[in-house]
Amino acid sequence: MKTRFIAVLSAGLLSATPAFATSITLDFEGPTSFASIDRFYSGGTDSAGAAGPDLGVKFGFDALGLRNDELGPYFSNAPSPIGVMVAVGPGATMNYAGGFKGLASVYYSSAAAATVAIWSGLNGTGTELGSFVLNNNATEGCADSPFCNWSLASFDIGDASIARSITFGSAASLGAFDNLTIDTVPEPGSGMALAVGVAMIGFAARRRRAG
């Protein structure tokens, strides 16, 4: 009976206790074209009413989804071919309240040099932890659309700092973005829960040997 209890406890802890960060990639394939992405990635909808997955990510009003239509093409050769994100004003901000750290990255196509800042607080507040540096690359080696060439920009936030927002406003009307990736911070207490669980298993095993 004791052996079975230990096995069940061990299996339950290992399956139910997350201990590592989760990588989230936003491919912008789902949001409505020319609509604010808004809460599409946080269990809500974009400004046109389209619903998306609940990833805990929210966008400011100036971050729009963009798809090609009969008036386009607006972009081509994007890493995710259906949709991208564009910034149209200073409110083009991505927020993740749970925090992210480590390596953050995004593919971009920009018609001018710009920087995209990463912040410790929501909505571009707190300390600026770093930035994505954007080059004028939009039509390098191509001419089939305004945004036809894409480059990967990345910044290592590290493990000592936690970021909660990225502001795209400085690239308003200049660039398009795709496949934005962040590494989320594990939920508070998950590491402690795992440590306590392992200690309980060890205690039970010692009692079994002593008995």
PyMOL commands that set and color helices and strands:
alter all, ss='L'
color gray80, all
select helices_A, chain A and resi 2-16+122-124+169-171+190-210
alter helices_A, ss='H'
color red, helices_A
select strands_A, chain A and resi 23-26+57-59+63-67+83-87+93-110+114-119+128-134+151-156+163-167+175-184
alter strands_A, ss='S'
color yellow, strands_A
deselect
rebuild
show_as cartoon
